[in-house]
Structures are given as C-alpha cells and as structure tokens.
Amino acid sequence: MDYEPFPVGVARPALSDSRYGDLLAAWPPTELFRYMPDLGHKWSLSKHNHADQYKEYVASPPAWQQFHDEVRAPSFIPGVLASLRSVGIDLGLERDRSPQQLLRDAKRWASGYGVPRLTARFEFSMLPAAGGHIKPHTDDPKKFITLVVSMSDDDWDAAWGGGTDILRPIDPRNSYNQLNRQLEFDDVEVIRSYSLQPNQCLVFVKTFNSLHAVSPMRGPEDAMRRTLTINIEQRT
C-alpha cells in the first residue's frame, strides 16, 4: 500500500496463472467495445457501454461467466473491505451488521445519511498502444473502491508506457475535486507511476484528491493495453 496522497495498493499476482490465462484467452473481440473519446482515447465494454453485447458476452465463455458471478456474489464486497481494513483502510462500509444495526442504518439513510448500499460491477477496457490514454480524473462521486486488473501478456513492452500515474494538480485551486472534474495533462504533475504488469491488480480508494490517469502511450498500432476494472459503488 501507498497512503499518500490517497490510498493505492498493488496485489500481484491477482489470480492464479491458469485462471489468468483462461480469462486472457477469452478476452472479448474489439467490435463489441464502445469508443469513449470524452474520457480519453479508449474503448469500453460494460453494462453502461454496449450493455446488450456485454450481458451476452459475460454469459457465454465459462471463464468470464464464473468471474462475473464471483464479482456479483454477496461475499465479494465484504472480502475487499476486509482486505483494506487489514492494511489500515477502514471506509466504514461494512455490510455484515446485525438486524438492529441494519434497521438503524435504514433510518439514517432515509434521513439523508448513513451507510450506503453497495454494488460491484466490472468493465472491459482497452487503450491502443499508439496514443491511447485516460485523462486525469478522480472517479465518480458514487464510487468508493476501484480494482484494475491488468490483462496483458508478456509481449507488452514497458517502453510503450501504459502505467497508471498518480497525480497532483499544478494549480492548488484544483486540489479539491470530489465531483470528478476532468483535468488536462498540462494541469497536473506526476507523483509516481505504477507500471503495467501482467496479472496485477491495482486498488484505488476514491477521495477528493484521488487524481490519476494513463498518459498517452508510444507503442505500435496493433497493440492494446487491456484491463478489467471492477467498481465498488453506491447502489442507485
């Protein structure tokens, strides 16, 4: 874990070698993805982006069907929260509460505050190695935790870039950014970068200053930076 300016952790390996290989071999075809120019130079496939194609695909290859079911299982979110608590990050979002506590929280929630209901979902993401990028941002306010699993193989060349940059704004007036105002690369400076490595999971905690990005890459036209993004967020 790194704790400043916001909590970021790295788990490696994220999955067993055999399971990682199965998921990588069953990666969705490019034509199912939606281009997302507002976020940078990237393609996305999720329940929000090409929802019909996403739903059909995660129900077909057994490897992804199983993975989807595990992310959606009741034990997944408490497991992530417990892992974060073990390294000193307690977000106060524990779902394993007594009936009396649940009733109290429901009343607090109805009054406008309290422990939110959580859900987990994932997104297939691709950035072209030639110029692909994600603009500086802090993540949606409804999001609490993000897990980014690298889905690359040993052919990825670190010289192409593709790492996740942790940033700070040059202008201090941009320091408080809870509402996820998107910045430009000229507006920020890099504090540190986590390189793209196969079978790695990068864990972010959303804060007012959780500013991060993927800088424009310098690779060949026929290569893609592939990641699986798991979002734990407020249920709406």
KEBAKOL-385806 format. One record per residue (C-alpha): residue in three letters; x, y, z. Coordinates in steps of 0.02 Angstrom, whole numbers, padded with zeros to 5 digits, always signed. Last residue first. Layout:
! residues N
alaXYZ
...
***
This chain:
! residues 236
thr-01438+00181-00354
arg-01313+00064-00271
gln-01160+00158-00211
glu-01000+00094-00286
ile-00875-00046-00295
asn-00801-00040-00470
ile-00701-00181-00551
thr-00596-00127-00700
leu-00526-00262-00814
thr-00378-00201-00913
arg-00310-00216-01090
arg-00175-00103-01162
met-00187-00141-01348
ala-00057-00174-01484
asp-00081-00159-01674
glu-00036+00025-01692
pro+00132+00008-01606
gly+00178+00090-01440
arg+00205+00265-01375
met+00069+00289-01245
pro-00025+00446-01197
ser-00027+00458-01005
val-00145+00347-00904
ala-00228+00449-00769
his-00246+00480-00583
leu-00315+00607-00459
ser-00382+00533-00298
asn-00394+00708-00221
phe-00573+00713-00154
thr-00559+00527-00116
lys-00597+00364-00206
val-00492+00219-00142
phe-00388+00137-00277
val-00331-00045-00295
leu-00210-00100-00433
cys-00220-00284-00476
gln-00076-00366-00571
asn-00085-00519-00683
pro+00033-00447-00815
gln+00123-00285-00773
leu+00079-00107-00819
ser+00192+00009-00721
tyr+00130+00103-00569
ser+00177+00287-00583
arg+00228+00417-00456
ile+00193+00598-00411
val+00156+00651-00590
glu+00113+00834-00621
val-00055+00905-00672
asp-00142+01041-00774
asp-00045+01008-00936
phe-00119+00831-00936
glu-00294+00903-00942
leu-00417+00896-00798
gln-00586+00809-00779
arg-00692+00874-00636
asn-00729+00721-00530
leu-00855+00790-00404
gln-00737+00766-00257
asn-00605+00876-00337
tyr-00520+00979-00202
ser-00344+01010-00266
asn-00395+01108-00422
arg-00371+01277-00336
pro-00195+01217-00295
asp-00145+01244-00478
ile-00016+01113-00527
pro-00137+00973-00487
arg-00067+00815-00409
leu-00054+00649-00497
ile-00039+00461-00478
asp+00002+00389-00649
thr-00058+00216-00703
gly+00066+00133-00821
gly+00033+00110-01006
gly+00204+00162-01067
trp+00271+00093-01232
ala+00444+00067-01156
ala+00366-00061-01038
asp+00346-00178-01187
trp+00192-00290-01180
asp+00231-00460-01257
asp+00224-00545-01085
asp+00036-00537-01085
ser-00086-00400-01036
met-00248-00409-00939
ser-00202-00290-00798
val-00332-00296-00659
val-00394-00125-00602
leu-00487-00126-00436
thr-00586+00030-00395
ile-00660+00074-00225
phe-00789+00201-00166
lys-00883+00258-00322
lys-01036+00369-00309
pro-00926+00525-00326
asp-00864+00465-00497
asp-00677+00445-00514
thr-00534+00570-00476
his-00487+00617-00655
pro-00336+00648-00766
lys-00372+00594-00946
ile-00359+00412-01000
his-00236+00372-01139
gly-00206+00279-01301
gly-00078+00361-01417
ala-00016+00206-01508
ala-00035+00069-01376
pro-00222+00075-01408
leu-00320+00080-01245
met-00441-00059-01198
ser-00565-00078-01055
phe-00680-00220-01002
glu-00790-00154-00862
phe-00844-00229-00697
arg-00984-00213-00572
ala-00998-00214-00383
thr-01142-00147-00277
leu-01153-00055-00113
arg-01293+00009-00004
pro-01242+00168+00085
val-01202+00179+00273
gly-01288+00331+00349
tyr-01353+00500+00293
gly-01506+00578+00214
ser-01643+00541+00340
ala-01693+00384+00246
trp-01512+00326+00260
arg-01513+00353+00448
lys-01674+00252+00463
ala-01600+00113+00355
asp-01440+00119+00459
arg-01537+00093+00620
leu-01634-00051+00544
leu-01473-00130+00481
gln-01393-00107+00652
gln-01538-00195+00737
pro-01533-00335+00608
ser-01347-00358+00648
arg-01215-00298+00526
asp-01104-00379+00393
arg-01112-00238+00264
glu-00955-00145+00321
leu-00941+00025+00237
gly-00845+00121+00370
leu-00703+00154+00249
asp-00571+00068+00355
ile-00400+00073+00270
gly-00268+00011+00393
val-00190-00131+00294
ser-00307-00266+00361
arg-00453-00146+00339
leu-00421-00147+00151
ser-00428-00337+00143
ala-00588-00338+00247
leu-00670-00213+00129
val-00623-00320-00021
gly-00693-00476+00061
pro-00852-00386+00115
ile-00876-00334-00069
phe-00854-00510-00139
ser-00955-00614-00015
pro-01127-00571-00084
ala-01078-00635-00258
arg-01076-00510-00403
val-00888-00517-00426
glu-00896-00707-00412
asp-01035-00722-00541
his-00939-00614-00664
phe-00783-00722-00643
gln-00883-00880-00673
gln-00963-00810-00831
trp-00794-00745-00887
ala-00710-00915-00881
pro-00864-01007-00947
pro-00867-00901-01107
ser-01051-00857-01138
ala-01142-00758-01002
val-01011-00621-00995
tyr-01034-00597-01183
glu-01222-00579-01189
lys-01227-00451-01049
tyr-01086-00351-01126
gln-01161-00351-01301
asp-01329-00292-01233
ala-01249-00158-01123
his-01145-00076-01259
asn-01069+00043-01131
his-01164+00053-00966
lys-01167-00134-00929
ser-00987-00137-00985
leu-00875-00136-01139
ser-00755+00010-01156
trp-00636+00080-01286
lys-00505+00214-01252
his-00427+00376-01313
gly-00476+00497-01174
leu-00630+00501-01064
asp-00740+00601-01184
pro-00675+00497-01330
met-00758+00336-01267
tyr-00763+00208-01410
arg-00885+00066-01374
phe-00824-00115-01374
leu-00904-00268-01455
glu-00800-00249-01614
thr-00640-00273-01515
pro-00672-00455-01477
pro-00697-00501-01293
trp-00549-00578-01198
ala-00567-00768-01189
ala-00381-00808-01197
leu-00347-00678-01062
leu-00477-00754-00948
asp-00406-00929-00968
gly-00227-00868-00944
tyr-00273-00778-00784
arg-00357-00935-00722
ser-00204-01041-00755
asp-00083-00915-00679
ser-00186-00898-00520
leu-00260-00725-00500
ala-00204-00552-00442
pro-00020-00599-00439
arg+00024-00471-00379
ala-00084-00357-00274
val-00045-00170-00278
gly-00123-00041-00163
val-00169+00143-00180
pro-00234+00250-00036
phe-00233+00439-00068
pro-00096+00572-00071
glu-00017+00474+00008
tyr-00058+00302+00077
asp+00043+00181-00029
met+00000+00000+00000
***
